[in-house]
Amino acid sequence: MSLLPNWLVYSVSLIISVVLFLSISFSLYGNLTLLKSNKVATIICIFSLGLLVKNICLIVLNLFAKDSLISDKEEYVSWKRIFSILVLCWLIYFLPYLPGSIAGDGNYQLAEYFGYVNDAMSNHQPYVTTLFEGVIFQIGRHINDNFGLFLYAVIQIIITATIYSYCIKKLSQFRLKRIAVYSLTFLVGLLPYWSLLAPTLQKDTLFIAFFGLFVMNVLEVIDAVMIRNKPVTNKLVLKLIITGLLVSFWRNNGIVEVLPTLIALVLIANRKYWKKFLVASIIILGIYGSFEKIVMPSLGIVPTEKREAFSLPMQQTARYMKYHADDLNSVERSELRKTFYNYGRL
C-alpha cells in the first residue's frame, strides 16, 4: 500500500513528467518544439512518463514501509564502524591518485592564497574556504608541495567521513534497519560522487558535507516536533546555527539555502517555536552580514561582484559563448543581444 494518497502521487508524477518532457525538448532543440510538433504524441509521452515516474516513486516509498526498511525499534549501529567503512572505501579511490587531487577552483584558490593571482585576496571564491585550504597546504608545504596536498586530502577525508558517519548514525536512530544503514554507508563509500570528492582539494567537498549536516539537523527538528512530540531544545537550535554558518561561509550562495529553510521552520508546529528559529535566522544573518560588510573590507578583501548572483542560471550560456561562439547563428545572436545587450560580457 502506498504511504501517500493516490491523488498526491498522481499529481506530483504529472508535474515531474511535464518538467522532464520540457527539459528534453529544450535539451534537443532549445525551445518547445517537442510540445508543439504532435499534440497527440505529446499527451501520450507525458502520460507514459507520468506513469513511469509514479511507479518509481511508489517503489521508493514502499521501500520505507514498516515491513521493509523501517524497524519496530532502533537497531544500534556504531558510528565508528560506519566511519571505518567510509574511509576504507575512499582509500580505493585515494591511493591510485596520491598525493590527492585538485579541482579547478581549488587551483585558483591556492594561487590566490599564495599571491600568484590578483594584488589582493577576493571573495570571488569564498575567503574562509580559501584561507582554510591555503593554511593546511602551507603547513604541509614545509616538506614539499605534494605533502601539502596529501595533508589537506587526509584532513578532508577525516572531516567528511566523520560528518557522513554522524548523519548516517542519526538516520539509523529513525529506526532504519541495519541493512538500510549499511546500504547507505556503502552507497556513500563507493559512489564516485562522494569517494572521488573526498580527497579532492576544492570548496564543494566540505560544502556538501556541511550542507548534509545542516539538513540532518533540520530533520532532527522535524522528527522531534512532528513524530516524537518532543520540544526543540536550545542545543538543537545551536547546532542549526553552527551548521548554517558553515554552509553560508563555505559557498557564496550558501546563505540563500540556509535562511529560507530556517524561516520555513518558523511555521512548524503552528509557530510554537517561531521565536527560536527567528532568533537563529537573525544570528546567522548578523554574523554573516557583519563579516561581509565589516570584517572583509577591513582586511582589504575584494567583495564578490553583484553579477555573480546570476552565475548559475547564466553559466551554461556564458560557457557556450566563450568556447563555441562561432557556432551561434544570427537569430541566436539577435536573441542574446535583446536579452543581455552586451552579451559578450556574460
N, C-alpha and C positions, 0 to 999 in steps of 0.2 A: 504494500500500500504506500502511496506517495506521502511524504511528510508535509506537502503543501497542497492547498486546494487546486483542483483542476483548472479553474478559470485563471488563477495566477500563473500556473505553469504554462498554459497555452498563450497567455498574453505576453509574458516575458519571452517565450520562444519566438513568437511572431515578431516582436520588436528586434530581437537579435538577428533573425533571418533577414529582415529588411535591411538592417545595417550592414550585414555581411554581403548581401546582394549588391547594395550600392557601392561598397568598398571594392568589390570585384569589378564593377563597371568602371569605376574611376581608375583602378589599377591598370585595366586593359586599354581604356580609351581616353581617360582623363575627363570624362563627362558622363551624362546619364544615358548613353547610347543603349545599353542593355535594357534599361527600363522602358525606353520608347520604341525599341525595334519591333517587338511582338508581344502585345499585351497578354494574350492567352498563355504563351510560353513563360512570360514573366510571372504570372499568377501561379502557374504550375510549379515553377522553380522555387518561388518564395514559400509556397505551401509545403513542398517537399523538404526544403531546407529547414522550415519550421518544425516539421515532424522529427527530422534528424536531431535538431537541437533539443527538442522536448525529450526525446528518448535518452539522449546523452545526459541531460540534466537529471532525469529520473534515476538513471543508473548511479550517478554520483550521489544523489540524495539518499537513495536506498542503501548505498554502501555504509552510510552512517546511521542506519536504522538500528534499533536497540538490539536486534538479534544478529548483527553482523560485526561492526567495529566498536560499538559502544557497550561497555560492560556495566553490570549492575552495581559494581563498586570500583573504586580506584585500584588499578593494578600497578604496584610500585615498580618504577624503572629508575635506576641510578643515573643521574646526570653525568657522573664521571664515566660511565660506560658509553653513554651517547657521545661524550667528548672524545673518548678514545677511538671510537669507530670513525667519527668525522675526520680526525687527524690522520688516521691510518689510510683512509680512502683518499684524502687530499694528497698524501705523500706519493701516491701513484702518479699524480699529475705534476707534483712539485719536483721530484728527483730528476726526471729527464730534462727539466728546464732550469737546473741550478745555474746561477745563484738565485734565480727568480725572473720575473717578467716586469716590463714597464709598458703601460699603455700610453697613447698619445698625450693625453692631458697630464699624465704623470711626468713625462719628459719635460713638458713646458714648465710644470711647477718646480721641478728640480732646477731647471735652468734659471728660472726667476729667483728662486731662493739663493742660489749661489752667484747671482748678479750677472749672468750671461745674456739676459734679455731685459730691456727696459732700464731706465735710470732709477726707478723706484718700484717697490712691490705694489701690485694692484690687487683688487678683489675680483678681477675677471674670473680667476679660479679662486674659490673661497680662501681667504687669508689664513684662517685657522687650519684648514686642511693642508695648505702649502707649508705652514710652519711645522705641523706635526710630521709630515713626510720628510721635510728638509732636516729637522733636528735629528731624527733617528738615522737618516742616511749619513749625516755629517759625523755622528758618533762612530759608526762603522767604518767611515772613510779614513779614520786614523790608521786603519790597517791597509785597506785599499777600496776602490770603488765597488768591486764585486762583493766584498764583505759588507759594505754599506747596504747594498740591495738585499743581500741574504739576511742581514739583521732585520731589515724592515719586513721582509716576507715572513720571517719566523714570528715576529711580534704580531703581525696582522693575522696570521693563521691562528695564533693562540687567542687573540681577542674575538675573532669571528666564530671560532669553534666554541668558545665559552658562551657567546651570546646565543648561537643557534641551539646548543645543548640545553641552555636555560629555557629557551622558548619551547622546545620540544618537550622538556620535562614539565613545563607548565601546562602544555596541551594534554599531557598524559593525566594530569590531575582533573581534567574534564571527563574522566572515566573512559578514555580511549583504551582499547585492548592493547596488549603488548605487541601483537602482530602489526597493528596500525602504527604504533610508536616506532618500532624498528624499521618498518617500511618507509616511514617518513625520514628516519635517520639516514638510511641508505640512499634515499632519493636526493637529499641534500649532499651526501657524501660523494656520490658518483656522477650526478649530472654535471656536465661542464659549466653550466650557468653559475654554479657555486664553486666547484672544485678548481676551475681554471682562474676564477677571480680571486680566490683565497690568497695565492702567492704573488698577485699582480699589484704593482705599485700604481694605484690610481684612486681617486676620491670615491668612486662609485662602490667599491668593495665594502668599505666600512659604512658608507651611507645606507646601502641596502640592509646591512646588519642592524644599524641603529634604527632604521625605519621599521624593520621587523620587530624589534624590541618595543618600539612605541606602539605598534599595532597590538602586540601581545598585552601591553598594559591596558589598552582600550578594551580588549576582550575580557580582561580581568574585571574591569568596571562593569561591563555588561553582564558577565556571569554573576557577580556579586549582587547587582541590583535586580536583574530580571529572572534569574534562575535560583540562586541560593537565598535570596531575600535577606542579604546582609548589608550593613552600612558601608559606605565608601569612606575608608579611613584616610587620615592625613598622610600616612605613609604611602598609600597608593597614589594620592594626588601628587606627592613629592616625586614619585617615580615617573609620573606623566610629565612633570615639569622638566626633570633632568633629561629624559629621553627626547622630549620635544625640543629642548635646546640643542642637543646633539644633532638631531635631524636638521634643525634650522641653520646651524653653523656649518654643517658639512657640505651642503649644496646651497647655492643662492636661491633656489626655488623651494627649499625645504620648508620655509615658514608658511608658504602657501598651502602645504599639505597638513601642517600641524594646527594652525589656528581655526580653520573651518571645522576640523574634527572636534576640537575642544568646545567650540561654540555649539556644535550639534549635541554634545554631551550635556550642555546646559538644559536641554529639553527632556533629558532622560528621567524616568520615574516621576512624571508630572512636575518637573522642575524642582524636585525635592532637594537636589544638591547643586542648584544653579549658582549659588554663591561660591562654592569651592572651585567649580570649573571656570567661572568667570574670573576669579582671582588668579587661577593658574594661567589663563589666557593673557591677563594683564601683565603678570610677572614675566612670561616668555617674551611678549611684545616689548616690554620695558627694557629687559636685558639686551635683547637683540637690537632694538632700535638705538639704545644708548651706545652699544658697540659700533654700530654702523655710522651714527651721526656724530659721536663724540670721540671715542677711542681711536678709531681708524684715521680720522683726519689729523688727530694729534700725533699719530705715529708716521704721518706722511704717506699713508697708503691710498693709492688712487682708487676711488669708488667704482662700482660697477656702472656701466652705461645703462641708461634707461631703455635703450632699444634692445638690450639683451633679454628683456622680458618677452620679446617676440621670437627668441631664438628657436624654441621648439617648433611652433607651427610653421615658421618660415625656413627652417634648416634644409629641408629636402629641396625646396625651390632654389635656395641660395647655392647649395652644393651642385645642383644640376647646371646652374648658370656658370658656376666657376669652372667646372670641368668639361661641360658639353655645350657651351654657349653656341657653337657653330651649328648645332642640331636644331636650334629654335627657328621656327618659320615666322613669316611676317605677321600672321594672325596672333601667334603666341606672344611675340614681342609687343604687339599692339595692346594686348590684354594686360601684360605686365606693366607697360608704360601707363596705362589708365589706372591701374591699381596702386602702383608704388611710385609713380612719377619717375624718379631717378632709380630705376630698378637695378642698375649695375652696382649699387652700393649694398645690396642685400647681403 
